[in-house]
Amino acid sequence: MHTQQDIVAEIPRLRRYARALTGDSSRADDLVQDCIERALSRWPLWRPGNLRAWLFTIMHNVFVNQLRNAGRLDYRADEDLPEAATRSEQEDGLMLRDLDRALQQLPLEQREALLLVTLEELSYEEAARVLGVPVGTIMSRLYRAREKLRSILQTDAGVSRLRVVK
């Protein structure tokens, strides 16, 4: 049986997923807080099973509700996207930044499916339950997301980042 302390143990994964969904650390923190508040308030309704999938389901629903209440999606310009964490090698940092920007260009449905399966390592079935869609939909969203990411990253790689300065 899971305890409420198990929810606390899931916070790093929740935060990582929220950060990838929102592209903004402060909005991600708010989303995690809203998710945990809702989970704790509904704790008596919890039925034993996959706690992580239950929490991601709650987070997904909170996020979708926030988008609906906002009335529109906020697409930010490339220069407004947050910088990804950098490692000691500059090229690694640039690749992470490019990947973060490419992820933000994916449609929300594709980004959610991709993040749940690849980053959070949920099975197709678990991801389908979290998002409330059939497994086949998860599979097609993953395919389209991977293809679009590949296309975006190949296009970006073909563009020179260097400018001639006189």
N, C-alpha and C positions, 0 to 999 in steps of 0.2 A: 504494500500500500504506500502510495506517495504521501509525503507530508508537505506542508507549506514551505518547508526549508528546501525541498526539491525545486520549487519555483525559483527560489533565490539562486540556486545552482545553475539555472538555465538563463540567467540574465545576460551573460556574455554572448551567448548565441542569439538571444532576442535582440540585443543591441546591434550585433553585426548585421542581422537580417534587416532590422529597421534602418540602419545607416545605408545599406545598399538600396533599400526601397525608396527612401526619401532623398538621399544624396546630400543630407545636411545633418550634422551631428546634434544640433539643438533640437531639431524636429524629431530626430531619431530618439533622443532621450525622452521627449514628451510622449512619443508613441509607445515606448517601452513602459513608461509610467502608467499610461492609460490602460495598456494591456494587463499589467500586473494588478492594477486596481480592479479591473473587471474580473480577472481570474480569482482574486481573493474574495470579491463580493459574491462570486458564484461557486465558491469552493464546496459548499454543501451539495451542489448539483454534480460534482465531479464523479465520474464512474471510472474505475480502474482501467487503464489502457496506456497508450502512448502519451505521456505528459507533454513532451515536446511538440507533438503534432497538435494537441489540444491548445497549447499556448500560441502556436503559429496560426491556428485557426482564429483564435481570439484577435491576435494582432492583425491578421488580414482583414477581418470584419471591421475592426476599429479604423484601420487605414482607409478602407473603401468608404466607410461612413464619413470620415473626415474629408475625403475627396468630393463626395456628393455634397456635403455641407458647404464646401468652398465654392462649388458651382463650376469650377473649371480646373483643368490641370495647369500647373505652372511650369512651362518649359523655359529653362534658363539658357542664356547664351553660353557658349563654350568658356568664355573668359570668366563667367560667374560660377562655374562649377568648382567645387572644392578640390584642392590638390590631394592626391593620394599620399599616404605615408611613404616616405622614401627610405631606401636602404642605403648602405654605404656606397654602392655603385650608382652613378648618375643615370646610366642607361636603364637600370632596373626601375628606378623611380619614374622615368619617362614612360616606360611600358605600363606600369601600374596606373599612372595618370591617364594614359590612352585607354586602357581597359575600363577604368571608372567612367570616363566620358562616353565610351561606346555603350556601356551598360545603361547609362542614363538615356541614351537615344532609342533603346528598345521600347516597344509598347509595354505598358505596365503588366499586362497579362503574360507576355513572354518573359519579362524580367523576373516576375514572381516565380514562375515555373522553373526557370533556369537556376535561380538562387536557392530555392528549396531543395532541388535535386542535387545540384553540384556543390554548392557551398555548405548547405546544412545537412547534406547526405540523407535526405528523406527518400524512401522508396517512391516509385511512381504512384502506388496506391495511397501512401500517406500524403503525398503532395496533392493528389486528387481530392482527398478528404478535406485537407486544409483549405483548398480553394473552392471546394464544392462543385467540382466538374468531373466528368468521366475520365478514366485513365487514358483513353485514346486522345482526349483533348490535351492532356498533359504531354503526351508523346509528340503530338503535332506542334504544340507550342514550343517544346524543347527543340525540335528540328528547325522550326522557323527562327527561333532565337539564335541558335548556333550558326545558322546560315547568315543571318543578318549581322551578327558579331564578326564573323569571318569577313564579310563584305566590307564592313565599316573599317575594320583594322587593316585590311589590305589596301583600301583606298587611302587611309591615313598614312600608311607606310610608303605609299608611292609619292606622297607630297613631301618635298624637301622642307625641313624645318629651318634651314639656314637662309639668311638673307645677306645680300651683298651690302656692306656698309662702306660708304665713301668718306 
